[in-house]
Amino acid sequence: MKQVSHTLLLLSLTLWSCQNAAPPQDPSTDGFTISAGYPQDNLIWCDLVESATYIPLETSRASLIGEIKKIMVWKDNLIIWDNTTYKLLRFGTDGKFRNLIAEPGENPGQYRSLNDFYLDTLNAIIHCLDPSINQMLLFNLEGKFLSLGTSFERHQLTPIRVHLFGDKLYTFTPPALNKKDDFLVHKFALDGTLENRFFSGDHTAYSSYAVENVTMSLHPELGVLFFKNFDPNIYRENEAGQLVPFGKLQLPRLADPSFLEEGADYIAMIEQLSASGQTQGIESIKMTKNQAWFTYANQGSLHYNLQDLRTGQTLSFKQISSSPSLCPFAKIIGHTREQFIGQVYVDQPWTPGNPELHMDSPPESESQTNPKYQLINNWLEAWKTRSASQDNPIIALYTFNDPVQTQ
């Protein structure tokens, strides 16, 4: 009888907690908090991934890639910025090389250097940011130079990052490269008209890039969100053109009130943080509609975080384990509306029959009805296309599990 009473009590508490649990929020209307949880010591990458589509990029003399700096996926196109050759390359989502879009050089239609690029999906035009002339260069997907685009020279700005949302261009310029005003972020129309400016202040007093850094991230529905170092707020532009807090950022040092006090000595703060190797802000963040993948450096270690924007649940970890023959770790380099984009580094080519390095098929213990079986099998099929370690990387389109399910 006592056991039955305990069972009924447990059932009642369970029902009560389910009925009173906070309902999932809609991140597009309710806002959200980006927060880092207590990092796990280890994480098996294969447990984090729900499904993956692997795209081995074609390797040829014309399409050779060293390191992917940035990638954008649109329809059946992969637009890739190679950080080794500084070329912009176009592949299909089948991995086949299509054409060179742009490359550095001194000839008309070439950029001397490249700080960033963005794809105008409304017009299928690629905007390349050339800091040597402080102007955008416009190309079509086939690699034809169209014209010079937005000019920043007359505004005395040398932006280092751009984001395009609809027909608006957002730029970030560090104080040292801003010769006209004291704003860090500027908003332009595509015809070059300056429409708005954000994040003003007396930046000359502490012009360190480590302090005066604004990370911009594009949410597929919310548009551009702004994360500023030493600021616990996430900002968004409202319909009136005002920058307003939309959510909160909670990282280890940002959660310390002593570092958020008005009038804080930012120079002393930077010196203290540099000496301790701790973080002052978010390093990078990619967002699908309902999830965020973000990283920050703390005490010399890179911390990875996956967060569900609807529930606020976060999975944090410092180390990621991956078996090259099962499910390899990928560097997250981009996102679509529903998926994250990763670059998989292939350290060793496929050599069938070597049990120490490879498998010819997923383990027998994994049933074919198990989703992990298909995940592993998809990777093995992609890996078999790599005959040399110098081959082009493999792109992965990931759907991640809910953080709660992975823990």
Contacts in CASP RR format, 6 or more apart in sequence:
PFRMAT RR
TARGET T0000
AUTHOR 0000-0000-0000
METHOD contacts of the structure
MODEL  1
MKQVSHTLLLLSLTLWSCQNAAPPQDPSTDGFTISAGYPQDNLIWCDLVE
SATYIPLETSRASLIGEIKKIMVWKDNLIIWDNTTYKLLRFGTDGKFRNL
IAEPGENPGQYRSLNDFYLDTLNAIIHCLDPSINQMLLFNLEGKFLSLGT
SFERHQLTPIRVHLFGDKLYTFTPPALNKKDDFLVHKFALDGTLENRFFS
GDHTAYSSYAVENVTMSLHPELGVLFFKNFDPNIYRENEAGQLVPFGKLQ
LPRLADPSFLEEGADYIAMIEQLSASGQTQGIESIKMTKNQAWFTYANQG
SLHYNLQDLRTGQTLSFKQISSSPSLCPFAKIIGHTREQFIGQVYVDQPW
TPGNPELHMDSPPESESQTNPKYQLINNWLEAWKTRSASQDNPIIALYTF
NDPVQTQ
22 311 0 8 1.000
24 310 0 8 1.000
24 311 0 8 1.000
25 31 0 8 1.000
25 32 0 8 1.000
25 309 0 8 1.000
25 310 0 8 1.000
25 311 0 8 1.000
26 310 0 8 1.000
27 219 0 8 1.000
27 222 0 8 1.000
27 289 0 8 1.000
27 290 0 8 1.000
27 309 0 8 1.000
27 310 0 8 1.000
28 219 0 8 1.000
28 221 0 8 1.000
28 222 0 8 1.000
28 289 0 8 1.000
31 246 0 8 1.000
31 247 0 8 1.000
32 234 0 8 1.000
32 247 0 8 1.000
32 309 0 8 1.000
32 312 0 8 1.000
33 247 0 8 1.000
33 248 0 8 1.000
33 249 0 8 1.000
33 250 0 8 1.000
33 312 0 8 1.000
34 227 0 8 1.000
34 234 0 8 1.000
34 247 0 8 1.000
34 248 0 8 1.000
34 249 0 8 1.000
34 250 0 8 1.000
34 282 0 8 1.000
34 285 0 8 1.000
34 292 0 8 1.000
34 294 0 8 1.000
34 307 0 8 1.000
35 248 0 8 1.000
35 249 0 8 1.000
35 250 0 8 1.000
35 251 0 8 1.000
35 307 0 8 1.000
35 312 0 8 1.000
35 314 0 8 1.000
36 250 0 8 1.000
36 251 0 8 1.000
36 252 0 8 1.000
36 296 0 8 1.000
36 303 0 8 1.000
36 305 0 8 1.000
36 314 0 8 1.000
36 316 0 8 1.000
37 305 0 8 1.000
37 314 0 8 1.000
37 316 0 8 1.000
38 316 0 8 1.000
39 303 0 8 1.000
39 316 0 8 1.000
39 317 0 8 1.000
39 318 0 8 1.000
40 315 0 8 1.000
40 316 0 8 1.000
40 317 0 8 1.000
40 318 0 8 1.000
40 407 0 8 1.000
41 317 0 8 1.000
41 318 0 8 1.000
41 319 0 8 1.000
42 317 0 8 1.000
42 319 0 8 1.000
42 320 0 8 1.000
42 321 0 8 1.000
43 304 0 8 1.000
43 315 0 8 1.000
43 317 0 8 1.000
43 319 0 8 1.000
43 320 0 8 1.000
43 321 0 8 1.000
43 406 0 8 1.000
44 321 0 8 1.000
44 322 0 8 1.000
44 327 0 8 1.000
45 320 0 8 1.000
45 321 0 8 1.000
45 322 0 8 1.000
45 327 0 8 1.000
45 328 0 8 1.000
45 329 0 8 1.000
45 330 0 8 1.000
46 322 0 8 1.000
46 323 0 8 1.000
46 326 0 8 1.000
46 327 0 8 1.000
46 372 0 8 1.000
46 375 0 8 1.000
46 376 0 8 1.000
47 401 0 8 1.000
47 406 0 8 1.000
48 306 0 8 1.000
48 315 0 8 1.000
48 400 0 8 1.000
48 401 0 8 1.000
48 406 0 8 1.000
49 327 0 8 1.000
49 375 0 8 1.000
49 398 0 8 1.000
49 399 0 8 1.000
49 400 0 8 1.000
49 401 0 8 1.000
50 371 0 8 1.000
50 399 0 8 1.000
50 400 0 8 1.000
50 401 0 8 1.000
51 371 0 8 1.000
51 374 0 8 1.000
51 375 0 8 1.000
51 398 0 8 1.000
51 399 0 8 1.000
52 375 0 8 1.000
52 378 0 8 1.000
52 379 0 8 1.000
52 396 0 8 1.000
52 397 0 8 1.000
52 398 0 8 1.000
52 399 0 8 1.000
53 378 0 8 1.000
53 396 0 8 1.000
53 397 0 8 1.000
54 344 0 8 1.000
54 378 0 8 1.000
54 379 0 8 1.000
54 381 0 8 1.000
54 382 0 8 1.000
54 394 0 8 1.000
54 395 0 8 1.000
54 396 0 8 1.000
55 78 0 8 1.000
55 91 0 8 1.000
55 93 0 8 1.000
55 94 0 8 1.000
55 95 0 8 1.000
55 382 0 8 1.000
55 394 0 8 1.000
55 395 0 8 1.000
55 396 0 8 1.000
55 397 0 8 1.000
56 95 0 8 1.000
56 382 0 8 1.000
56 385 0 8 1.000
56 386 0 8 1.000
56 391 0 8 1.000
56 392 0 8 1.000
56 394 0 8 1.000
56 395 0 8 1.000
57 63 0 8 1.000
57 65 0 8 1.000
57 78 0 8 1.000
57 80 0 8 1.000
57 91 0 8 1.000
57 95 0 8 1.000
57 97 0 8 1.000
57 392 0 8 1.000
57 393 0 8 1.000
57 394 0 8 1.000
57 395 0 8 1.000
58 91 0 8 1.000
58 95 0 8 1.000
58 96 0 8 1.000
58 97 0 8 1.000
58 392 0 8 1.000
59 390 0 8 1.000
59 391 0 8 1.000
59 392 0 8 1.000
60 97 0 8 1.000
62 97 0 8 1.000
62 100 0 8 1.000
63 89 0 8 1.000
63 91 0 8 1.000
63 97 0 8 1.000
63 392 0 8 1.000
64 85 0 8 1.000
64 392 0 8 1.000
65 80 0 8 1.000
65 82 0 8 1.000
65 84 0 8 1.000
65 85 0 8 1.000
65 89 0 8 1.000
65 392 0 8 1.000
65 393 0 8 1.000
66 82 0 8 1.000
66 83 0 8 1.000
66 84 0 8 1.000
66 85 0 8 1.000
66 393 0 8 1.000
67 82 0 8 1.000
67 83 0 8 1.000
67 84 0 8 1.000
68 80 0 8 1.000
68 81 0 8 1.000
68 82 0 8 1.000
68 83 0 8 1.000
68 333 0 8 1.000
68 343 0 8 1.000
68 393 0 8 1.000
69 81 0 8 1.000
69 82 0 8 1.000
69 83 0 8 1.000
70 80 0 8 1.000
70 81 0 8 1.000
70 116 0 8 1.000
70 117 0 8 1.000
70 333 0 8 1.000
70 334 0 8 1.000
71 78 0 8 1.000
71 79 0 8 1.000
71 80 0 8 1.000
71 81 0 8 1.000
71 333 0 8 1.000
71 334 0 8 1.000
71 341 0 8 1.000
71 343 0 8 1.000
71 395 0 8 1.000
72 78 0 8 1.000
72 79 0 8 1.000
72 118 0 8 1.000
72 119 0 8 1.000
72 334 0 8 1.000
73 79 0 8 1.000
73 93 0 8 1.000
73 334 0 8 1.000
73 336 0 8 1.000
73 341 0 8 1.000
73 397 0 8 1.000
74 119 0 8 1.000
74 121 0 8 1.000
76 92 0 8 1.000
76 93 0 8 1.000
76 94 0 8 1.000
77 90 0 8 1.000
77 91 0 8 1.000
77 92 0 8 1.000
77 93 0 8 1.000
77 98 0 8 1.000
77 141 0 8 1.000
78 90 0 8 1.000
78 91 0 8 1.000
78 92 0 8 1.000
78 93 0 8 1.000
78 95 0 8 1.000
78 395 0 8 1.000
79 88 0 8 1.000
79 89 0 8 1.000
79 90 0 8 1.000
79 101 0 8 1.000
79 117 0 8 1.000
79 119 0 8 1.000
79 126 0 8 1.000
79 141 0 8 1.000
80 88 0 8 1.000
80 89 0 8 1.000
80 90 0 8 1.000
80 91 0 8 1.000
81 87 0 8 1.000
81 88 0 8 1.000
81 114 0 8 1.000
81 117 0 8 1.000
82 88 0 8 1.000
82 89 0 8 1.000
85 103 0 8 1.000
86 103 0 8 1.000
86 104 0 8 1.000
86 113 0 8 1.000
86 114 0 8 1.000
87 100 0 8 1.000
87 101 0 8 1.000
87 102 0 8 1.000
87 103 0 8 1.000
87 104 0 8 1.000
88 100 0 8 1.000
88 101 0 8 1.000
88 102 0 8 1.000
88 103 0 8 1.000
88 114 0 8 1.000
88 117 0 8 1.000
88 126 0 8 1.000
88 128 0 8 1.000
88 139 0 8 1.000
89 97 0 8 1.000
89 99 0 8 1.000
89 100 0 8 1.000
89 101 0 8 1.000
90 97 0 8 1.000
90 98 0 8 1.000
90 99 0 8 1.000
90 100 0 8 1.000
90 101 0 8 1.000
90 141 0 8 1.000
90 143 0 8 1.000
91 97 0 8 1.000
91 98 0 8 1.000
92 98 0 8 1.000
95 395 0 8 1.000
99 141 0 8 1.000
99 142 0 8 1.000
99 143 0 8 1.000
100 143 0 8 1.000
101 126 0 8 1.000
101 139 0 8 1.000
101 141 0 8 1.000
101 143 0 8 1.000
102 109 0 8 1.000
102 110 0 8 1.000
102 111 0 8 1.000
102 126 0 8 1.000
102 128 0 8 1.000
102 137 0 8 1.000
102 139 0 8 1.000
102 143 0 8 1.000
102 145 0 8 1.000
103 110 0 8 1.000
104 110 0 8 1.000
104 111 0 8 1.000
104 112 0 8 1.000
104 113 0 8 1.000
104 114 0 8 1.000
105 111 0 8 1.000
105 112 0 8 1.000
106 112 0 8 1.000
108 145 0 8 1.000
109 137 0 8 1.000
109 145 0 8 1.000
111 128 0 8 1.000
111 130 0 8 1.000
111 132 0 8 1.000
111 137 0 8 1.000
112 130 0 8 1.000
112 132 0 8 1.000
112 133 0 8 1.000
113 130 0 8 1.000
113 131 0 8 1.000
113 132 0 8 1.000
114 128 0 8 1.000
114 129 0 8 1.000
114 130 0 8 1.000
115 129 0 8 1.000
115 130 0 8 1.000
115 131 0 8 1.000
115 159 0 8 1.000
115 160 0 8 1.000
115 161 0 8 1.000
115 162 0 8 1.000
116 128 0 8 1.000
116 129 0 8 1.000
116 159 0 8 1.000
116 160 0 8 1.000
116 161 0 8 1.000
116 162 0 8 1.000
117 126 0 8 1.000
117 127 0 8 1.000
117 128 0 8 1.000
117 129 0 8 1.000
117 162 0 8 1.000
118 126 0 8 1.000
118 127 0 8 1.000
118 162 0 8 1.000
118 163 0 8 1.000
118 164 0 8 1.000
118 169 0 8 1.000
119 125 0 8 1.000
119 126 0 8 1.000
119 127 0 8 1.000
119 164 0 8 1.000
120 126 0 8 1.000
120 127 0 8 1.000
120 164 0 8 1.000
120 166 0 8 1.000
120 167 0 8 1.000
120 190 0 8 1.000
121 166 0 8 1.000
122 166 0 8 1.000
122 167 0 8 1.000
124 140 0 8 1.000
124 141 0 8 1.000
125 138 0 8 1.000
125 139 0 8 1.000
125 140 0 8 1.000
125 146 0 8 1.000
126 138 0 8 1.000
126 139 0 8 1.000
126 140 0 8 1.000
126 141 0 8 1.000
127 136 0 8 1.000
127 137 0 8 1.000
127 138 0 8 1.000
127 149 0 8 1.000
127 150 0 8 1.000
127 162 0 8 1.000
127 164 0 8 1.000
127 169 0 8 1.000
128 136 0 8 1.000
128 137 0 8 1.000
128 138 0 8 1.000
128 139 0 8 1.000
129 136 0 8 1.000
129 159 0 8 1.000
129 162 0 8 1.000
130 136 0 8 1.000
130 137 0 8 1.000
131 158 0 8 1.000
131 159 0 8 1.000
131 160 0 8 1.000
133 153 0 8 1.000
134 151 0 8 1.000
134 152 0 8 1.000
134 153 0 8 1.000
134 157 0 8 1.000
134 158 0 8 1.000
134 159 0 8 1.000
135 148 0 8 1.000
135 149 0 8 1.000
135 150 0 8 1.000
135 151 0 8 1.000
135 152 0 8 1.000
135 153 0 8 1.000
136 148 0 8 1.000
136 149 0 8 1.000
136 150 0 8 1.000
136 151 0 8 1.000
136 162 0 8 1.000
136 169 0 8 1.000
137 145 0 8 1.000
137 148 0 8 1.000
137 149 0 8 1.000
138 145 0 8 1.000
138 146 0 8 1.000
138 147 0 8 1.000
138 148 0 8 1.000
138 149 0 8 1.000
139 145 0 8 1.000
139 146 0 8 1.000
140 146 0 8 1.000
149 190 0 8 1.000
149 192 0 8 1.000
150 169 0 8 1.000
150 188 0 8 1.000
150 190 0 8 1.000
150 191 0 8 1.000
150 192 0 8 1.000
151 192 0 8 1.000
152 158 0 8 1.000
152 159 0 8 1.000
152 171 0 8 1.000
155 180 0 8 1.000
155 186 0 8 1.000
155 194 0 8 1.000
156 178 0 8 1.000
156 179 0 8 1.000
156 180 0 8 1.000
157 171 0 8 1.000
157 173 0 8 1.000
157 177 0 8 1.000
157 178 0 8 1.000
157 179 0 8 1.000
157 180 0 8 1.000
157 186 0 8 1.000
158 173 0 8 1.000
158 177 0 8 1.000
158 178 0 8 1.000
159 171 0 8 1.000
159 172 0 8 1.000
159 173 0 8 1.000
159 177 0 8 1.000
159 186 0 8 1.000
160 172 0 8 1.000
160 173 0 8 1.000
160 174 0 8 1.000
160 177 0 8 1.000
161 171 0 8 1.000
161 172 0 8 1.000
161 216 0 8 1.000
162 169 0 8 1.000
162 170 0 8 1.000
162 171 0 8 1.000
162 172 0 8 1.000
163 169 0 8 1.000
163 170 0 8 1.000
163 171 0 8 1.000
163 216 0 8 1.000
163 218 0 8 1.000
163 224 0 8 1.000
164 170 0 8 1.000
165 218 0 8 1.000
165 223 0 8 1.000
165 224 0 8 1.000
167 189 0 8 1.000
167 190 0 8 1.000
168 187 0 8 1.000
168 188 0 8 1.000
168 189 0 8 1.000
168 190 0 8 1.000
168 195 0 8 1.000
169 187 0 8 1.000
169 188 0 8 1.000
169 189 0 8 1.000
169 190 0 8 1.000
169 192 0 8 1.000
170 185 0 8 1.000
170 186 0 8 1.000
170 187 0 8 1.000
170 188 0 8 1.000
170 216 0 8 1.000
170 224 0 8 1.000
171 185 0 8 1.000
171 186 0 8 1.000
171 187 0 8 1.000
171 188 0 8 1.000
172 184 0 8 1.000
172 185 0 8 1.000
172 214 0 8 1.000
172 216 0 8 1.000
173 184 0 8 1.000
173 185 0 8 1.000
173 186 0 8 1.000
174 184 0 8 1.000
174 207 0 8 1.000
174 209 0 8 1.000
174 212 0 8 1.000
174 213 0 8 1.000
175 182 0 8 1.000
175 184 0 8 1.000
175 203 0 8 1.000
175 204 0 8 1.000
175 207 0 8 1.000
175 212 0 8 1.000
176 207 0 8 1.000
176 209 0 8 1.000
178 184 0 8 1.000
178 203 0 8 1.000
181 197 0 8 1.000
181 200 0 8 1.000
182 200 0 8 1.000
182 201 0 8 1.000
182 202 0 8 1.000
182 203 0 8 1.000
182 204 0 8 1.000
183 197 0 8 1.000
183 198 0 8 1.000
183 199 0 8 1.000
183 200 0 8 1.000
183 201 0 8 1.000
184 198 0 8 1.000
184 199 0 8 1.000
184 200 0 8 1.000
184 203 0 8 1.000
184 212 0 8 1.000
184 214 0 8 1.000
184 228 0 8 1.000
185 197 0 8 1.000
185 198 0 8 1.000
185 199 0 8 1.000
185 214 0 8 1.000
185 216 0 8 1.000
185 226 0 8 1.000
186 194 0 8 1.000
186 196 0 8 1.000
186 197 0 8 1.000
186 198 0 8 1.000
187 194 0 8 1.000
187 195 0 8 1.000
187 196 0 8 1.000
187 197 0 8 1.000
187 198 0 8 1.000
187 237 0 8 1.000
188 194 0 8 1.000
188 195 0 8 1.000
189 195 0 8 1.000
196 237 0 8 1.000
196 241 0 8 1.000
198 226 0 8 1.000
198 235 0 8 1.000
198 237 0 8 1.000
198 243 0 8 1.000
199 214 0 8 1.000
199 226 0 8 1.000
199 228 0 8 1.000
199 243 0 8 1.000
203 212 0 8 1.000
205 266 0 8 1.000
205 267 0 8 1.000
206 212 0 8 1.000
206 266 0 8 1.000
206 267 0 8 1.000
206 270 0 8 1.000
208 266 0 8 1.000
208 267 0 8 1.000
208 270 0 8 1.000
210 229 0 8 1.000
210 270 0 8 1.000
210 273 0 8 1.000
210 274 0 8 1.000
210 280 0 8 1.000
211 229 0 8 1.000
211 230 0 8 1.000
211 266 0 8 1.000
211 269 0 8 1.000
211 270 0 8 1.000
211 280 0 8 1.000
212 229 0 8 1.000
213 228 0 8 1.000
213 229 0 8 1.000
213 281 0 8 1.000
214 226 0 8 1.000
214 227 0 8 1.000
214 228 0 8 1.000
214 229 0 8 1.000
215 226 0 8 1.000
215 227 0 8 1.000
215 228 0 8 1.000
215 281 0 8 1.000
215 282 0 8 1.000
215 283 0 8 1.000
215 284 0 8 1.000
215 285 0 8 1.000
216 224 0 8 1.000
216 225 0 8 1.000
216 226 0 8 1.000
216 227 0 8 1.000
217 224 0 8 1.000
217 225 0 8 1.000
217 227 0 8 1.000
217 285 0 8 1.000
217 286 0 8 1.000
217 287 0 8 1.000
218 224 0 8 1.000
218 225 0 8 1.000
218 287 0 8 1.000
219 225 0 8 1.000
219 287 0 8 1.000
219 289 0 8 1.000
220 287 0 8 1.000
220 288 0 8 1.000
220 289 0 8 1.000
220 336 0 8 1.000
220 337 0 8 1.000
221 289 0 8 1.000
222 236 0 8 1.000
222 246 0 8 1.000
223 236 0 8 1.000
224 236 0 8 1.000
224 237 0 8 1.000
225 234 0 8 1.000
225 235 0 8 1.000
225 236 0 8 1.000
225 246 0 8 1.000
225 287 0 8 1.000
226 234 0 8 1.000
226 235 0 8 1.000
226 236 0 8 1.000
226 243 0 8 1.000
227 234 0 8 1.000
227 235 0 8 1.000
227 249 0 8 1.000
227 281 0 8 1.000
227 282 0 8 1.000
227 285 0 8 1.000
228 235 0 8 1.000
229 280 0 8 1.000
229 281 0 8 1.000
230 254 0 8 1.000
230 259 0 8 1.000
230 260 0 8 1.000
230 264 0 8 1.000
230 266 0 8 1.000
230 269 0 8 1.000
230 280 0 8 1.000
230 281 0 8 1.000
231 249 0 8 1.000
231 254 0 8 1.000
232 248 0 8 1.000
232 249 0 8 1.000
232 250 0 8 1.000
232 254 0 8 1.000
232 255 0 8 1.000
232 260 0 8 1.000
233 245 0 8 1.000
233 246 0 8 1.000
233 247 0 8 1.000
233 248 0 8 1.000
233 249 0 8 1.000
234 245 0 8 1.000
234 246 0 8 1.000
234 247 0 8 1.000
234 248 0 8 1.000
234 249 0 8 1.000
235 243 0 8 1.000
235 244 0 8 1.000
235 245 0 8 1.000
235 246 0 8 1.000
236 243 0 8 1.000
236 244 0 8 1.000
236 246 0 8 1.000
237 243 0 8 1.000
237 244 0 8 1.000
238 244 0 8 1.000
249 281 0 8 1.000
249 282 0 8 1.000
251 279 0 8 1.000
251 281 0 8 1.000
251 282 0 8 1.000
251 296 0 8 1.000
251 298 0 8 1.000
252 278 0 8 1.000
252 279 0 8 1.000
252 298 0 8 1.000
253 259 0 8 1.000
253 273 0 8 1.000
253 278 0 8 1.000
253 279 0 8 1.000
253 280 0 8 1.000
253 281 0 8 1.000
253 298 0 8 1.000
254 260 0 8 1.000
254 280 0 8 1.000
254 281 0 8 1.000
258 264 0 8 1.000
259 269 0 8 1.000
269 280 0 8 1.000
270 280 0 8 1.000
273 279 0 8 1.000
273 280 0 8 1.000
276 299 0 8 1.000
277 297 0 8 1.000
277 298 0 8 1.000
277 299 0 8 1.000
277 300 0 8 1.000
278 298 0 8 1.000
278 299 0 8 1.000
279 296 0 8 1.000
279 297 0 8 1.000
279 298 0 8 1.000
281 296 0 8 1.000
282 294 0 8 1.000
282 295 0 8 1.000
282 296 0 8 1.000
283 294 0 8 1.000
283 295 0 8 1.000
283 296 0 8 1.000
283 297 0 8 1.000
283 302 0 8 1.000
284 294 0 8 1.000
284 295 0 8 1.000
285 292 0 8 1.000
285 293 0 8 1.000
285 294 0 8 1.000
285 295 0 8 1.000
286 292 0 8 1.000
286 293 0 8 1.000
286 294 0 8 1.000
286 332 0 8 1.000
286 334 0 8 1.000
286 335 0 8 1.000
286 340 0 8 1.000
286 341 0 8 1.000
287 293 0 8 1.000
287 309 0 8 1.000
287 335 0 8 1.000
288 335 0 8 1.000
288 336 0 8 1.000
288 337 0 8 1.000
288 338 0 8 1.000
288 339 0 8 1.000
288 340 0 8 1.000
289 337 0 8 1.000
289 338 0 8 1.000
290 308 0 8 1.000
290 309 0 8 1.000
290 310 0 8 1.000
291 306 0 8 1.000
291 307 0 8 1.000
291 308 0 8 1.000
291 309 0 8 1.000
291 340 0 8 1.000
291 400 0 8 1.000
292 305 0 8 1.000
292 306 0 8 1.000
292 307 0 8 1.000
292 309 0 8 1.000
293 304 0 8 1.000
293 305 0 8 1.000
293 306 0 8 1.000
293 307 0 8 1.000
293 332 0 8 1.000
293 335 0 8 1.000
293 340 0 8 1.000
293 400 0 8 1.000
294 305 0 8 1.000
294 307 0 8 1.000
295 302 0 8 1.000
295 303 0 8 1.000
295 304 0 8 1.000
295 305 0 8 1.000
296 302 0 8 1.000
296 303 0 8 1.000
296 305 0 8 1.000
297 303 0 8 1.000
301 318 0 8 1.000
302 318 0 8 1.000
303 316 0 8 1.000
303 317 0 8 1.000
303 318 0 8 1.000
304 316 0 8 1.000
304 317 0 8 1.000
304 318 0 8 1.000
304 320 0 8 1.000
305 314 0 8 1.000
305 315 0 8 1.000
305 316 0 8 1.000
305 317 0 8 1.000
306 314 0 8 1.000
306 315 0 8 1.000
306 400 0 8 1.000
306 403 0 8 1.000
306 406 0 8 1.000
307 313 0 8 1.000
307 314 0 8 1.000
307 315 0 8 1.000
307 403 0 8 1.000
308 314 0 8 1.000
308 402 0 8 1.000
308 403 0 8 1.000
308 404 0 8 1.000
311 404 0 8 1.000
313 402 0 8 1.000
313 403 0 8 1.000
313 404 0 8 1.000
314 403 0 8 1.000
315 403 0 8 1.000
315 406 0 8 1.000
315 407 0 8 1.000
320 329 0 8 1.000
321 329 0 8 1.000
322 328 0 8 1.000
322 329 0 8 1.000
324 347 0 8 1.000
324 348 0 8 1.000
324 357 0 8 1.000
324 358 0 8 1.000
324 383 0 8 1.000
325 357 0 8 1.000
325 358 0 8 1.000
325 359 0 8 1.000
325 380 0 8 1.000
326 359 0 8 1.000
326 376 0 8 1.000
326 379 0 8 1.000
327 375 0 8 1.000
327 376 0 8 1.000
327 379 0 8 1.000
328 344 0 8 1.000
328 345 0 8 1.000
328 346 0 8 1.000
328 379 0 8 1.000
329 344 0 8 1.000
330 342 0 8 1.000
330 343 0 8 1.000
330 344 0 8 1.000
330 345 0 8 1.000
330 396 0 8 1.000
330 398 0 8 1.000
331 342 0 8 1.000
331 343 0 8 1.000
331 345 0 8 1.000
332 340 0 8 1.000
332 341 0 8 1.000
332 342 0 8 1.000
332 398 0 8 1.000
333 341 0 8 1.000
333 342 0 8 1.000
333 343 0 8 1.000
334 340 0 8 1.000
334 341 0 8 1.000
334 342 0 8 1.000
335 341 0 8 1.000
336 397 0 8 1.000
338 399 0 8 1.000
339 397 0 8 1.000
339 398 0 8 1.000
339 399 0 8 1.000
340 397 0 8 1.000
340 398 0 8 1.000
340 400 0 8 1.000
341 395 0 8 1.000
341 396 0 8 1.000
341 397 0 8 1.000
341 398 0 8 1.000
342 395 0 8 1.000
342 396 0 8 1.000
342 397 0 8 1.000
342 398 0 8 1.000
343 393 0 8 1.000
343 394 0 8 1.000
343 395 0 8 1.000
343 396 0 8 1.000
344 382 0 8 1.000
344 393 0 8 1.000
344 394 0 8 1.000
344 395 0 8 1.000
344 396 0 8 1.000
345 393 0 8 1.000
346 383 0 8 1.000
346 386 0 8 1.000
346 389 0 8 1.000
346 391 0 8 1.000
346 393 0 8 1.000
346 394 0 8 1.000
347 389 0 8 1.000
348 357 0 8 1.000
348 389 0 8 1.000
349 386 0 8 1.000
349 387 0 8 1.000
349 388 0 8 1.000
349 389 0 8 1.000
349 391 0 8 1.000
350 358 0 8 1.000
350 383 0 8 1.000
350 384 0 8 1.000
350 385 0 8 1.000
350 386 0 8 1.000
350 387 0 8 1.000
351 357 0 8 1.000
351 358 0 8 1.000
352 358 0 8 1.000
352 360 0 8 1.000
352 384 0 8 1.000
353 360 0 8 1.000
358 383 0 8 1.000
359 380 0 8 1.000
360 380 0 8 1.000
361 377 0 8 1.000
361 380 0 8 1.000
362 373 0 8 1.000
362 376 0 8 1.000
362 377 0 8 1.000
362 380 0 8 1.000
363 376 0 8 1.000
366 372 0 8 1.000
366 373 0 8 1.000
366 376 0 8 1.000
367 373 0 8 1.000
368 374 0 8 1.000
382 394 0 8 1.000
383 394 0 8 1.000
385 391 0 8 1.000
386 394 0 8 1.000
END
